[in-house]
Amino acid sequence: MGLRFVEYRRRQWVLRYRDPWSGKQRIKSFSTEGEARQFEAVQAEMHIRERELMRRAKRRMSSASATKATVAELLERYAGTLENPTTRSTTTQHAEPLTAIFGHRRAHCVTCDDVLAWCEVQRQRGVGQSTVHRRVSILRAAYGWAVRARLLLSNPLVSLRIAKPKAQRIAPPSVKEARLLYDAAAPHIQRVIVLGMATGARIGPSELFRLRWSDVDVGTGVIRMPNAHKGAGEESRDVPIRDDVLGLLRRWHEEDRQTGCAYVIAYKGRPVRSISSGWHNALRRAGIARRIRPYDLRHAFASLALVYGADIKCVAETMGHKNITMLLSVYQHTLFEQRRRAVNAAPGLFSGTGVKRGKKKRLPPGRGKEASAFFEPAPERRAAPPHDAAASWGVAACVCAGTRAADRTDAGTPDARQPDGSGAG
């Protein structure tokens, strides 16, 4: 660097220096000598810090390229970064088949061809495509994390692509199936059916199984439903309790208060994490042969609420969605009769007219005597004497549709019924 005084310039102190990285000469003028000297000192100090940073980066790159981390170590460290215990446990379980074959190998030595060959081995062993896809996704996520954590210099699986599994569109329980399932279920399964159909909560430890009686205000008719750990901004959301469910909740509350049970869904006084056994027993006793999952109760809530005229934004917020996209693309199942009305709505090629919106028979969206028939009791049940069986029917009535809705929906179960009313299997 060179500093000199030029008398004829407006800024008389001129500093000539070279850029330490490019080597190009730079010129900068200053009003006083002190400003010029200070700038010169700052530039020298910055160059020293920059060189140190570059040396550190070079050392990290060298250590990353020479890492001895194996695939097993990589997957274990990645699983340790997951905050949700359930996600961490599931990730560890799915990583075991990967570790069995690739665990001993250096992480940077695994190639896309290796993973594709592993996928073929999994398929030959009878593993479903969705499970294979999920395990490969975990492996790719672990490699992506390793690059960000400077454990690997690059991701050898960045270009890996495998076939996505075919989406399984399972129809939610129809009105008739829900009634049969409720009548055949154990008491704790009955609670799941009622609350799943009436609140649209996520069936499992993420929401419904975490619900405590301290979260249920039977006085104001509001449930503070715990939000699943899916990026929700709040810990819970307020879900109104249906009038015809409120009395049942009060009876359950009194029963559990006497036994000291704190959870709404419990088995022998203890909270549950899975209802697989009880659910399949109920399906078998109800004579339902087709596949229905507990989570399909949530799908049924969304589909039937929209069929009966509920506001789509309110349904999405009740279910814990930030927007309506997921509700429309995943949870809403249409009735065959709805699709029939859709194809007849526009003017036809030969008829020249369509079915006007105002002409169709609308489903009753109101409350009171003309309330949705989905929650009305069947006439034959109304004559039952007022004992526990009648009270149980009141629950089933709030879970399942009445006779009029059953007649309508049985002819067109969402995504599962054919025009002749036969099931999809």
C-alpha positions in Angstrom: 0.0 0.0 0.0 1.1 3.6 -0.7 -0.3 6.8 0.8 0.6 10.2 -0.7 -0.6 13.8 -0.5 -2.0 15.3 -3.7 -2.5 19.1 -3.3 -4.8 19.8 -6.3 -7.4 17.1 -5.4 -10.5 17.8 -3.4 -9.7 14.8 -1.2 -6.0 15.3 -1.0 -4.9 12.0 0.6 -4.8 9.2 -2.0 -4.3 5.5 -1.0 -3.1 3.0 -3.5 -3.4 -0.7 -2.5 -3.8 -4.2 -4.0 -6.8 -6.4 -3.4 -5.3 -9.4 -1.5 -7.5 -12.0 -3.4 -7.7 -10.7 -6.9 -4.3 -8.8 -7.0 -5.9 -5.8 -8.7 -4.7 -2.3 -7.8 -7.3 -0.1 -6.0 -7.3 3.7 -5.4 -9.3 5.5 -2.7 -9.2 9.1 -1.6 -9.7 10.6 1.9 -10.1 14.1 3.3 -7.6 13.6 6.1 -4.5 11.4 6.7 -6.1 9.9 9.8 -9.0 8.5 7.8 -6.6 7.0 5.2 -4.4 5.4 7.9 -7.5 3.9 9.7 -8.8 2.5 6.4 -5.4 1.0 5.7 -5.3 -0.7 9.1 -8.8 -2.1 8.8 -8.0 -3.6 5.4 -5.0 -5.3 6.7 -6.9 -6.7 9.7 -9.8 -7.9 7.5 -7.3 -9.7 5.2 -5.8 -11.6 8.2 -9.3 -12.7 9.3 -10.4 -13.7 5.9 -7.3 -15.9 5.4 -7.9 -17.6 8.7 -11.5 -18.3 7.7 -10.5 -19.8 4.4 -7.9 -22.0 6.1 -10.5 -23.3 8.6 -12.9 -24.0 5.7 -10.2 -25.9 3.9 -9.5 -28.0 6.9 -13.2 -28.8 7.3 -13.4 -29.9 3.7 -10.3 -32.1 4.1 -11.7 -33.8 7.2 -15.2 -34.2 5.5 -13.6 -35.8 2.4 -11.5 -38.1 4.6 -14.3 -39.0 7.0 -14.5 -42.6 8.2 -18.2 -42.4 9.2 -20.1 -45.5 8.2 -23.7 -45.6 7.1 -24.8 -47.1 10.5 -23.1 -44.2 12.3 -24.6 -41.7 10.0 -28.2 -43.0 10.4 -27.7 -43.2 14.2 -26.5 -39.6 14.5 -29.3 -38.4 12.2 -32.0 -40.1 14.2 -30.5 -38.5 17.3 -31.3 -35.0 15.9 -35.0 -35.7 15.6 -36.9 -34.0 18.4 -40.2 -36.0 18.3 -39.7 -39.3 20.2 -42.2 -41.2 18.0 -40.5 -40.0 14.8 -37.1 -40.9 16.2 -38.3 -44.4 17.2 -40.0 -45.0 13.8 -36.9 -43.7 11.9 -34.7 -46.1 13.9 -36.9 -49.0 13.1 -37.0 -48.3 9.4 -33.2 -47.8 9.4 -32.5 -51.4 10.5 -32.9 -53.0 7.1 -30.6 -50.3 5.7 -28.0 -50.9 8.4 -28.1 -54.6 7.9 -26.7 -54.3 4.3 -24.9 -50.9 4.2 -24.1 -50.4 7.9 -20.4 -51.4 7.7 -19.7 -49.3 4.6 -18.2 -45.8 4.5 -21.0 -43.4 3.9 -19.4 -41.6 1.0 -18.8 -44.9 -0.8 -22.5 -45.8 -1.2 -23.8 -45.1 -4.7 -27.3 -44.8 -6.3 -26.9 -48.2 -7.9 -26.3 -49.7 -4.5 -29.5 -48.3 -3.2 -31.5 -49.3 -6.3 -30.2 -52.9 -5.9 -31.3 -52.8 -2.2 -34.7 -51.7 -3.3 -35.0 -54.7 -5.6 -34.0 -57.0 -2.7 -36.7 -55.5 -0.5 -39.3 -56.0 -3.1 -38.3 -59.6 -3.6 -38.7 -60.1 0.1 -42.3 -58.9 -0.1 -41.8 -55.4 1.3 -44.4 -52.9 0.0 -43.4 -50.1 -2.3 -44.6 -47.5 0.2 -42.3 -48.9 2.9 -39.3 -49.1 0.6 -39.9 -45.5 -0.5 -40.1 -44.4 3.1 -36.8 -46.1 4.1 -35.0 -44.7 1.1 -36.4 -41.2 2.0 -34.9 -41.7 5.5 -31.5 -42.6 4.0 -31.6 -39.6 1.7 -32.6 -37.3 4.6 -29.7 -38.6 6.6 -27.2 -37.9 3.8 -28.6 -34.4 3.3 -28.2 -33.7 7.0 -24.6 -35.1 7.0 -23.7 -32.6 4.2 -25.2 -29.7 6.1 -23.4 -30.9 9.3 -20.0 -31.0 7.4 -19.8 -34.8 7.9 -19.7 -35.4 4.2 -18.3 -33.2 1.5 -21.0 -34.0 -1.0 -24.2 -36.2 -1.2 -23.6 -39.2 -3.4 -27.4 -39.9 -3.4 -28.5 -36.5 -4.5 -29.6 -37.8 -8.0 -31.4 -40.9 -6.6 -34.9 -41.4 -7.8 -37.2 -44.3 -7.1 -40.8 -45.0 -8.1 -43.4 -43.4 -5.8 -46.0 -45.8 -4.3 -49.5 -45.7 -5.6 -51.8 -43.7 -3.4 -54.2 -45.9 -1.5 -57.6 -44.3 -1.5 -59.5 -46.1 1.3 -63.1 -45.1 1.6 -64.1 -43.9 5.2 -66.8 -45.9 7.0 -70.3 -45.4 5.7 -73.2 -44.6 8.0 -74.2 -48.2 8.2 -70.6 -49.4 8.8 -70.0 -46.9 11.6 -73.2 -48.0 13.4 -72.3 -51.7 13.1 -68.7 -50.9 14.3 -69.9 -48.9 17.3 -72.3 -51.6 18.4 -69.6 -54.3 18.2 -66.7 -52.3 19.8 -65.3 -52.3 23.3 -66.0 -49.2 25.5 -62.7 -47.5 24.8 -63.0 -48.1 21.1 -66.6 -46.7 21.2 -65.1 -43.5 22.6 -62.6 -43.3 19.7 -65.5 -43.8 17.2 -67.6 -41.1 18.8 -64.9 -38.5 19.2 -63.3 -39.3 15.9 -66.5 -38.8 14.0 -67.6 -35.8 16.0 -64.3 -33.8 16.2 -62.1 -35.0 13.3 -59.1 -35.4 15.6 -56.1 -37.3 14.6 -56.6 -40.9 15.9 -53.4 -41.8 17.8 -50.9 -40.6 20.4 -50.4 -37.3 18.5 -53.8 -35.9 19.4 -56.8 -38.0 20.6 -54.9 -40.4 22.8 -53.2 -37.4 24.5 -56.6 -35.8 25.3 -57.1 -35.4 29.1 -60.2 -34.6 31.0 -58.6 -31.4 32.1 -58.8 -30.4 28.4 -62.5 -31.0 28.2 -64.8 -28.3 29.5 -68.2 -30.0 29.7 -69.7 -26.7 31.1 -69.0 -24.6 28.1 -69.0 -27.5 25.6 -65.4 -27.0 24.3 -62.5 -29.5 23.9 -59.0 -28.1 23.9 -57.6 -30.7 21.5 -53.8 -31.1 21.6 -52.2 -30.2 18.3 -50.0 -32.8 16.7 -46.3 -31.8 16.3 -46.6 -30.9 12.7 -45.4 -27.3 12.8 -48.6 -26.0 14.5 -48.1 -22.6 16.1 -50.2 -23.4 19.1 -50.2 -26.3 21.6 -54.0 -26.9 21.2 -57.1 -25.8 19.3 -60.6 -25.3 20.5 -63.2 -27.8 19.1 -66.9 -27.2 20.0 -68.7 -30.3 21.4 -71.9 -31.3 19.6 -75.0 -31.0 21.7 -75.9 -34.7 21.3 -72.3 -35.7 22.4 -72.1 -33.4 25.4 -74.3 -35.6 27.6 -72.3 -38.6 26.8 -69.0 -36.9 27.6 -70.5 -35.8 31.0 -71.3 -39.5 31.8 -67.8 -40.6 30.7 -66.3 -37.8 32.8 -68.2 -38.9 35.9 -67.2 -42.6 35.4 -63.6 -41.7 35.0 -63.6 -39.2 37.9 -64.7 -42.0 40.2 -61.9 -44.3 39.0 -59.3 -41.5 38.9 -58.6 -41.9 35.2 -57.1 -38.7 33.7 -57.3 -39.6 30.0 -60.4 -39.6 27.9 -59.3 -42.7 25.9 -58.0 -45.3 28.4 -58.1 -49.0 28.8 -58.4 -50.4 32.3 -57.6 -47.0 33.7 -54.3 -46.6 31.7 -53.7 -44.4 28.6 -53.4 -46.2 25.3 -50.9 -45.7 22.5 -52.5 -48.2 20.0 -55.9 -49.7 19.5 -55.0 -52.1 16.7 -56.1 -55.2 18.5 -59.4 -53.8 19.8 -60.2 -52.2 16.4 -59.7 -55.4 14.4 -61.8 -57.3 16.9 -64.6 -54.8 16.4 -64.4 -55.1 12.7 -64.5 -58.9 12.9 -67.5 -58.9 15.3 -69.3 -56.3 13.1 -68.9 -58.5 10.1 -67.0 -55.8 8.1 -64.6 -57.5 5.7 -63.1 -54.5 3.9 -60.2 -52.5 5.2 -61.1 -49.6 7.5 -58.5 -47.9 9.7 -59.1 -45.9 12.8 -57.7 -42.8 11.0 -60.6 -43.2 8.5 -62.9 -41.8 11.2 -61.1 -38.5 10.6 -61.7 -38.8 6.9 -65.4 -39.5 7.5 -65.7 -36.4 9.6 -64.3 -34.2 6.9 -66.3 -35.8 4.0 -69.7 -35.9 5.8 -69.3 -32.4 7.2 -68.7 -31.0 3.7 -71.6 -33.1 2.3 -74.0 -31.6 4.8 -73.0 -28.0 4.1 -70.3 -27.1 6.7 -68.0 -24.2 5.9 -64.8 -25.6 4.5 -62.5 -23.2 6.3 -64.2 -24.1 9.7 -63.8 -27.8 8.9 -60.1 -27.3 8.1 -59.4 -25.4 11.3 -61.4 -27.9 13.4 -59.2 -30.7 12.1 -56.0 -28.7 12.8 -55.1 -27.7 9.2 -53.6 -24.3 8.4 -55.3 -24.2 5.1 -57.9 -26.1 3.0 -55.5 -27.6 0.5 -54.9 -30.8 2.5 -58.6 -31.1 3.3 -59.6 -31.0 -0.3 -56.8 -33.2 -1.7 -56.6 -35.9 0.9 -59.5 -35.9 3.4 -62.6 -35.2 1.3 -64.3 -38.2 -0.2 -67.2 -37.6 -2.6 -70.4 -39.6 -2.9 -71.3 -41.2 -6.1 -74.5 -39.3 -6.2 -72.5 -36.1 -5.9 -70.5 -37.1 -8.9 -73.7 -37.9 -10.8 -75.0 -34.4 -10.1 -71.7 -33.0 -11.2 -71.8 -34.6 -14.7 -75.4 -33.6 -15.2 -74.9 -30.0 -14.1 -73.6 -28.6 -17.4 -75.8 -28.4 -20.6 -75.7 -31.6 -22.6 -74.9 -32.1 -26.2 -78.4 -33.5 -27.0 -80.6 -32.1 -24.3 -79.1 -28.6 -24.4 -79.9 -28.1 -20.7 -78.3 -28.9 -17.4 -79.5 -29.5 -13.9 -79.7 -26.1 -12.2 -78.1 -25.8 -8.8 -81.4 -24.6 -7.3 -83.4 -27.5 -8.6 -81.5 -30.3 -6.8 -82.6 -31.6 -3.5 -80.3 -30.0 -0.9 -79.1 -31.8 2.2 -80.4 -30.1 5.4 -77.5 -28.1 6.9 -79.4 -26.6 9.8 -79.9 -27.5 13.4 -83.0 -28.5 15.5 -85.8 -30.6 14.0 -84.5 -30.2 10.5 -80.9 -30.9 11.5 -78.6 -33.1 9.5 -80.1 -36.6 9.4 -76.6 -38.0 9.8 -76.9 -37.5 13.6 -80.5 -38.4 14.0 -81.4 -41.7 15.8 -83.2 -44.4 13.8 -86.9 -44.6 14.4 -86.8 -48.1 15.8 -84.2 -47.1 18.4 -86.4 -44.2 19.7 -88.8 -46.7 21.1 -86.1 -48.3 23.3 -86.6 -48.0 27.1 -84.5 -45.3 28.8 -81.7 -47.5 30.2 -78.0 -47.9 29.3 -78.8 -49.5 26.0 -80.8 -46.5 25.0 -78.0 -44.2 26.1 -75.6 -46.2 24.0 -77.9 -45.8 21.0 -77.8 -42.0 21.7 -74.0 -42.3 21.2 -74.3 -44.4 18.1 -76.8 -42.0 16.7 -74.4 -39.1 17.1 -71.7 -41.2 15.5 -73.8 -42.6 12.7 -76.4 -41.3 10.4 -80.1 -42.0 10.9 -82.2 -44.1 8.7 -82.8 -41.4 6.1 -79.1 -40.5 5.7 -78.2 -44.2 5.7 -80.6 -44.8 2.8 -78.9 -42.0 0.9 -75.3 -42.8 1.7 -75.6 -46.5 1.4 -76.3 -46.0 -2.2 -73.0 -44.0 -2.5 -70.4 -44.5 0.1 -67.6 -42.1 -0.6 -65.2 -43.5 -3.2 -66.3 -47.1 -2.3 -69.8 -47.6 -3.9 -70.7 -48.5 -7.4 -73.9 -47.3 -9.1 -75.7 -50.5 -8.1 -74.9 -49.9 -4.5 -72.4 -52.7 -4.2 -69.2 -52.2 -2.2 -65.7 -51.8 -3.6 -64.4 -54.6 -1.5 
